[in-house]
């Protein structure tokens, strides 16, 4: 007689127990080294790769990233790159006329259109009034302009 799906799931769950807390002691033991590696500029992926190869961490990359965010993440947020941007604004206030943030758009469309108008030294107004540009190009430029 075939077992029900619930019975099979329960059997599999008991057989393959892997509670996330089993990885925490190893992570806590390596926390100072991980923090130092992050301060030195290494990515979470690079740190996980070497620790996983050395078999010091056995969890998946996703779980390792979760542990980093939970146990080191708050410390990293306190020293975020935005702090440097804020100090740069204050230090260079007399030399900087504006800080612009360009959102990420598809390079094949938005990027190409923006690159073309910049290379032709058009302003947005000039490009939008140019009837030689296709409608979709002008629409994407309007979106970028906002």
C-alpha positions as CSV (number, residue, x, y, z in Angstrom):
1,X,0.0,0.0,0.0
2,X,1.3,3.5,-0.9
3,X,1.9,6.0,1.8
4,X,0.1,9.3,1.6
5,X,1.9,12.4,0.5
6,X,1.9,13.8,4.0
7,X,3.4,10.6,5.4
8,X,6.1,10.7,2.8
9,X,6.9,14.3,3.5
10,X,7.1,13.7,7.2
11,X,9.4,10.7,6.7
12,X,11.6,12.8,4.4
13,X,11.7,15.7,6.8
14,X,12.7,13.4,9.7
15,X,15.3,11.7,7.6
16,X,16.9,14.9,6.3
17,X,16.8,17.2,9.3
18,X,19.0,20.2,8.8
19,X,17.9,22.8,11.3
20,X,19.4,26.2,10.4
21,X,20.6,26.7,14.0
22,X,23.2,24.0,13.5
23,X,25.2,26.4,11.3
24,X,25.1,29.2,13.8
25,X,27.9,28.1,16.1
26,X,30.4,27.8,13.2
27,X,29.3,31.2,11.9
28,X,29.7,32.8,15.3
29,X,33.2,31.3,15.7
30,X,34.2,32.8,12.3
31,X,32.4,36.1,12.7
32,X,35.5,38.2,13.5
33,X,37.2,36.8,10.4
34,X,34.1,37.4,8.3
35,X,33.8,41.0,9.5
36,X,37.4,41.7,8.7
37,X,37.1,40.2,5.2
38,X,34.0,42.4,4.6
39,X,35.9,45.5,5.8
40,X,38.8,44.5,3.5
41,X,36.3,44.7,0.6
42,X,35.6,41.0,-0.1
43,X,32.1,40.1,-1.2
44,X,29.9,37.8,0.8
45,X,30.0,35.3,-2.1
46,X,33.8,35.2,-2.1
47,X,34.0,34.7,1.7
48,X,31.4,31.9,1.5
49,X,33.3,30.2,-1.4
50,X,36.5,29.9,0.5
51,X,34.9,29.0,3.8
52,X,32.8,26.4,2.1
53,X,35.8,24.9,0.2
54,X,37.7,24.7,3.5
55,X,34.6,23.0,5.0
56,X,34.5,25.6,7.8
57,X,30.9,26.5,6.7
58,X,28.6,23.8,5.4
59,X,25.5,25.8,4.9
60,X,24.2,27.1,1.5
61,X,25.3,30.5,0.2
62,X,21.7,31.8,0.7
63,X,21.7,30.8,4.4
64,X,25.3,32.2,4.9
65,X,24.1,35.5,3.4
66,X,21.1,35.4,5.8
67,X,23.5,34.9,8.7
68,X,25.7,37.7,7.6
69,X,22.7,40.1,7.3
70,X,21.3,39.1,10.7
71,X,24.6,39.1,12.7
72,X,26.8,41.5,10.9
73,X,24.4,43.4,8.7
74,X,23.5,46.1,11.3
75,X,27.2,46.9,11.8
76,X,27.7,47.1,8.0
77,X,24.7,49.5,7.7
78,X,26.2,51.8,10.2
79,X,29.3,52.2,8.0
80,X,27.5,52.3,4.7
81,X,28.9,54.0,1.6
82,X,26.0,56.5,1.9
83,X,27.9,58.0,4.9
84,X,30.8,58.7,2.6
85,X,28.5,60.4,0.0
86,X,27.0,62.5,2.8
87,X,30.4,63.6,3.9
88,X,31.5,64.3,0.3
89,X,28.5,66.5,-0.1
90,X,29.5,68.6,2.9
91,X,33.3,68.6,2.1
92,X,32.8,69.6,-1.6
93,X,29.6,71.6,-1.3
94,X,31.3,74.7,-3.0
95,X,32.6,72.6,-5.9
96,X,29.5,70.4,-6.6
97,X,26.6,72.0,-8.3
98,X,24.4,68.8,-8.3
99,X,24.3,65.1,-7.5
100,X,22.3,63.1,-10.0
101,X,21.0,59.6,-9.6
102,X,20.3,57.8,-12.8
103,X,18.0,54.8,-12.3
104,X,18.9,51.5,-13.9
105,X,17.3,51.0,-17.2
106,X,17.9,48.5,-20.0
107,X,21.2,49.3,-21.7
108,X,20.0,48.1,-25.1
109,X,17.2,50.6,-25.2
110,X,17.4,53.4,-22.7
111,X,21.2,53.4,-22.4
112,X,21.6,53.5,-26.2
113,X,19.2,56.4,-26.6
114,X,20.8,58.4,-23.8
115,X,24.3,57.7,-25.1
116,X,23.2,58.9,-28.6
117,X,21.8,62.2,-27.4
118,X,24.8,62.8,-25.1
119,X,27.2,62.1,-28.0
120,X,25.3,64.4,-30.3
121,X,25.4,67.1,-27.5
122,X,21.7,67.5,-27.5
123,X,19.8,68.6,-24.4
124,X,16.8,66.7,-23.4
125,X,14.6,69.5,-24.7
126,X,16.3,69.6,-28.1
127,X,16.1,65.8,-28.4
128,X,12.5,65.7,-27.5
129,X,11.6,68.4,-30.0
130,X,13.6,66.6,-32.8
131,X,10.9,65.0,-35.0
132,X,13.7,62.9,-36.7
133,X,13.9,60.8,-33.6
134,X,11.4,57.9,-33.4
135,X,8.5,58.2,-31.0
136,X,9.8,55.3,-28.8
137,X,13.2,57.0,-28.4
138,X,11.6,60.2,-27.4
139,X,9.3,58.4,-24.9
140,X,12.3,56.6,-23.3
141,X,14.1,60.0,-23.0
142,X,11.0,61.5,-21.4
143,X,11.1,58.6,-18.9
144,X,14.8,59.1,-18.2
145,X,14.3,62.9,-17.8
146,X,11.7,62.4,-15.0
